[in-house]
Amino acid sequence: MKIKLFSILFFIFCLFNKSILYAQSNKCKIRFKTDTSSIFKLKTIVISLTQNGHLTKCRPDDMVLVDKGVNFAIEFESPEFIIPGIKNIKVYTDTLFIIAPKNMEPVIINSKKRVVQQTLKGFEYSPANDSIFKNQSLLLSMQRLPFMILQEEDEIKYIGGRVLYKINGREKKGITGNWNSILRAIKAKDIYKVEMQTEVPAYIKNQGYDVIINILTLDANLYGKTFSAAVIFNTRNTIMPSLSFTQQHKKADFSLNISSNNDVQSTSLQSKVLEDDHLIYESKISTKYKYYAYTANLGYGLRIDSAHDIGISVSLHRYENNQNFITDYSYPAPVINQRNILYNLGGTINVSYIHRKNKFITKSLSANGNIESQDFNNRFSFMQPKNTDSINHQSQTRPSYWILEYNYLDTKNETYNIEYGIQAYKKDFSQSYYHYSINNITNENLNILYSKEDSLLLNQYAVRPYFKYDKDFSPKKNFILNVNTEYYSIKNKNSERKYYLLPGINISYKTLYKNNTSLKYSLGFSFSKPSEDYFTGILYYNNPTETRHGATNLTPGKSINGGVEYTIVKKASLSQNLSGWYSFDEPGFFTLYDSIQKIQVTSPNNGESGFGIYYSFYFQKLIGKKLNISFFSSISYLDRKNNINHSSSHGILYRIQPNFSYFINSKFGSLGFWGIIEGNRVTSQGSYNGPLRYSFFYAKTLFKRKIAITFIADEFLKRNRLTQSSKNYDNIKQFTNNLRPNRMLSIRIAYNFSNIRLSKFAQKKSTYIKGEKSAL
């Protein structure tokens, strides 16, 4: 009996010992050793090894275990040197890495030229190794990244659209719109790496974001509060206050934004209509314009555990547009003075839930709901000046919608990612019309002369499944396929429900070359559905010389596009893009002259088509360690047609966006300039002036950067700007000149408080995750 029991125990011991020996045989020991002849202080280097998504940190002469035959990456951190890492290295036996002076010199020389590294998904930047910006805030240092521009010292923007920020790969769900305050509070030297991902997942794109910026702190997370209160005074006698607050905990984030924006302008509107070059209509109207906007945003994010996140955000707004039109001259008939008032009150709620099944698979569910109330009043005045109006045409619009989306993202394969999901939404839109007489004492609505409930009633719903395949053929070549098909239905009050199947596809292929350059090809086909502006006609654009109508019989338009982009990132960043597009059956607005009512009538139809050839050029460079210059320009040839009204036009459109910022020093502050200069935009009927905006600023901080004062000069060269538009149809030519105030001087005073700190805990966390991985 004893012999049997001893044999069983010995057998179990052998099995256990065999598993230990087998586990050890899959490991290799590696060690970094410094050459004793080195004159450098290499002991200060911290070495980071990443394998299978797990991070291990060590110093020279430490021994580290790694998996045999499995790719791992080595990166170096040093306060004295900039040392590039090693990617995709494998070892099959115990290995000793020797760091010697002979190998250090070229590393230092090469790395200075590549503070920003181009990748297949975008760009990488190491603020801690940036000798120029590492002692500045992360907000200032991020202007190193391509396509990022600094505006007024405390605001960083991406010229390509909206940015989704992440910390160590995870969204801060509770932070909505307060990232400038957070970036301003973080020191660049505390950030290991910033990843700029220009190729974003489909579910991120569906949220309206164009790029992801992932801030890597390695063994630290952000905790603390930020508070910012600012007020702007300008020469138009308006005051615009704003307030923002964020609080970041280990498991939760909270943010609050409250702002007020307003504007006051006096403009002059001149209109002229010619028939066979003979004048048939002319008017000159003075306008007094007032605009008020009040917004509030609240966000809360909860990290239940390492695998589950919940986020909720609520935004509220109230807008008011108030325009008084006073006729100075009109021919051939008098034009009645009018007053247009638009009230817009609404809110949006977003809820999201993210489940990380493991470190490779992420599932998410998000919902969005919006409701608005829009009241538009078009009030006519008496022919003779009085203190009251004579009549009120009121439109009440009630748009609402909800969106639901499920997404599945799988990144477990080393060479490709798969993403798929489904999005469903429903939109309801109603509009009622009322005709009131006016109380000549109170100037309020008196009696209903005419009413039509639900004069416009629209219902839409859609279901859109989508799929994305992201394949790396090699470390230098990437292919992306985006496919989606939308089942879209629309019904208005006066017609039967219509159904459409709207497929879309987009493919891109990117190759990285030597010297930090890349070449990217893209090709796509898509449908575009009309927005609510085409259904209503954008009522607040109405004025005594032009009335706008909507249409509910519009159908989706189609477009094809393709292009090639060349990018190089060295001491300067340079990007060039050449592309072309063709569209047809697109919804668009068309203006005709009503000779009976003596007014221009603008309404939409599905007759728009055209093609264009587009070339853009982007350049960015840091000069003399203080002057950062970026320059974006584009030129396009456009040919536009309206096949229903049989009109056409063509022309060249250019756009120039210069930007520079110069940091004098901490005592005297910084100054900068940005601008948007655009030529005439081409339509199927003619053309109209594009935007012309430019701004110069000087910023200075006081009291340990808690108080920031900024002087801003907008469009300072000319007091007023004349914008012109021309519209042609058959033998009718329509011209409009609008004279608006241009120059505006402002001063912005802000108080900024932050106790944001980096709390180090990730080393313990990474050990725990490593244990879980090996247990599986």
Secondary structure by P-SEA (a helix, b strand, c coil): caaaaaaaaaaaaaaaaaaaaaaaaabbbbbbbcccccccccccbbbbbbcccbbbbbcccbbbbbbccbbbbbbbbbcccbbbbbcccccccbbbbbbcaaaaaaaaaaaaacccccccccccccccccccccccccccccccccccccccccbbbbcccbbbbbcccccccccccaaaaaaaacccccccbbbbbccccaaaaaacccbbbbbbcccbbbbbbbbbbbcccccccbbbbbbbbbbbcccbbbbbbbbcccccccbbbbbbbbccccccccbbbbbbbbbbbbbbbbbbbbcccccbbbbbbbbbbbbbbbbbbbbccccccccccbbbbbbbbcbbbbbbbbbcccccbbbbbbbbbbbbbbbbbbbbbcccccccccccbbbbbbbbbbbbbbbbbbcccccbbbbbbcccbbbbbbbbbbbbbbcccccccccccccccccbbbbbbbcccbbbbbbcccccbbbbbbbbccbbbbbcccccbbbbbbbbbbbbbbbbbccccbbbbbbbcbbbbbcccccccccccccccbbbbbbccbbbbbbcccbbbbbbbccbbbbbbbbccccccccbbbbbbcccccbbbbbccccccccbbbbbbbbbbbccccbbbbbbbbcbbbbbbccccccbbbbbbbbbbbbbbbbcccccccccccbbbbccccccccccccbbbbbbbbbbbcccccbbbbbbbccccccbbbbbbbbbcccbbbbbbbbbbcbbbbbbbbbbbbcbbbbccaaaaaaaaaaaaaac
